Structure formats: C-alpha cells, structure tokens
Amino acid sequence: MSSEAALTLQAQIAEAKLAKHQLAMGKQLVTLSYSAEGTNTQQWSPASLPVLERHIAQLEADLARLTGIGRRRPIYIS
C-alpha cells in the first residue's frame, strides 16, 4: 500500500465531500483542482450532483482497494 496514494485519495474524498456540502448549501459552482499545477480541474454545479456522488463513491472504492479494506457488508445468520 502506498501511503502517499492513500493520503492523496483521502484528500480528494474530503474535497469532493466539501464540494457536495457547498452545493447543498446553495453555491452555484464549485471548482476542484487535484494537482499542484491545477492541471486536473473539475467543476461541479447543482445539476451535476448525482455525478459528484458517483465520483465520491468511486474515490472511496479506490481507497478501499488500495488499503485492502472493503466496504462493510451485511452478515446473514440463519
């Protein structure tokens, strides 16, 4: 596991969740930049909220895969 990659994903998740919160609070446009140079920039609007939610889920899945920690699943007892 690369701790640098995990930290990067955690930061991206936090930024994406903050963007989601800002959109929910009425901000019309949120811009995220994922590199020091600003070369990977994404803009989110209230209309793109479902896409942002999928993006957050994908980042969380990538982090889970990287760290070896899967999502919690239900346990069925018969």
C-alpha positions as CSV (number, residue, x, y, z in Angstrom):
1,M,0.0,0.0,0.0
2,S,1.3,3.4,-0.9
3,S,0.7,5.8,2.0
4,E,1.2,8.8,-0.3
5,A,-1.5,7.5,-2.7
6,A,-3.9,6.8,0.2
7,L,-3.3,10.2,1.6
8,T,-4.0,11.7,-1.8
9,L,-7.2,9.8,-2.2
10,Q,-8.3,10.8,1.3
11,A,-7.7,14.5,0.5
12,Q,-9.6,14.1,-2.8
13,I,-12.6,12.5,-0.9
14,A,-12.6,15.3,1.6
15,E,-12.5,18.0,-1.1
16,A,-15.3,16.2,-3.0
17,K,-17.5,15.9,0.1
18,L,-16.9,19.6,0.8
19,A,-17.9,20.5,-2.7
20,K,-21.1,18.4,-2.2
21,H,-21.8,20.2,1.0
22,Q,-21.3,23.6,-0.6
23,L,-23.6,22.7,-3.5
24,A,-26.2,21.6,-0.9
25,M,-25.9,24.9,0.8
26,G,-26.7,26.8,-2.4
27,K,-23.4,27.5,-4.0
28,Q,-23.9,27.5,-7.8
29,L,-20.4,26.4,-8.9
30,V,-17.6,24.6,-7.1
31,T,-14.2,24.0,-8.7
32,L,-11.8,21.3,-7.5
33,S,-8.2,21.1,-8.6
34,Y,-6.4,17.8,-8.0
35,S,-2.8,18.7,-8.7
36,A,-0.3,21.4,-7.6
37,E,-0.3,22.9,-11.0
38,G,-4.1,22.9,-11.3
39,T,-4.0,20.7,-14.4
40,N,-6.7,18.3,-13.3
41,T,-9.6,20.7,-12.6
42,Q,-13.3,19.7,-12.2
43,Q,-16.3,21.9,-11.9
44,W,-19.5,20.9,-10.2
45,S,-22.9,22.5,-10.3
46,P,-26.2,21.6,-8.5
47,A,-27.2,19.8,-11.8
48,S,-24.2,17.6,-11.6
49,L,-24.7,16.5,-8.0
50,P,-25.5,12.8,-8.9
51,V,-22.3,12.7,-10.9
52,L,-20.4,14.1,-7.9
53,E,-21.9,11.5,-5.7
54,R,-20.7,8.7,-8.1
55,H,-17.3,10.4,-8.1
56,I,-17.1,10.3,-4.3
57,A,-18.2,6.6,-4.3
58,Q,-15.5,5.8,-6.9
59,L,-12.8,7.5,-4.9
60,E,-13.9,5.7,-1.7
61,A,-13.8,2.4,-3.6
62,D,-10.3,3.2,-4.9
63,L,-9.2,4.0,-1.4
64,A,-10.7,0.7,-0.1
65,R,-9.0,-1.3,-2.8
66,L,-5.7,0.5,-2.1
67,T,-5.8,0.0,1.6
68,G,-7.2,-3.5,1.5
69,I,-10.3,-2.5,3.5
70,G,-13.5,-3.4,1.8
71,R,-16.9,-1.9,2.3
72,R,-18.9,-3.4,5.2
73,R,-21.4,-6.0,4.1
74,P,-24.4,-7.4,5.9
75,I,-23.9,-10.7,7.7
76,Y,-26.8,-13.1,7.3
77,I,-27.5,-15.6,10.1
78,S,-29.9,-18.5,9.5
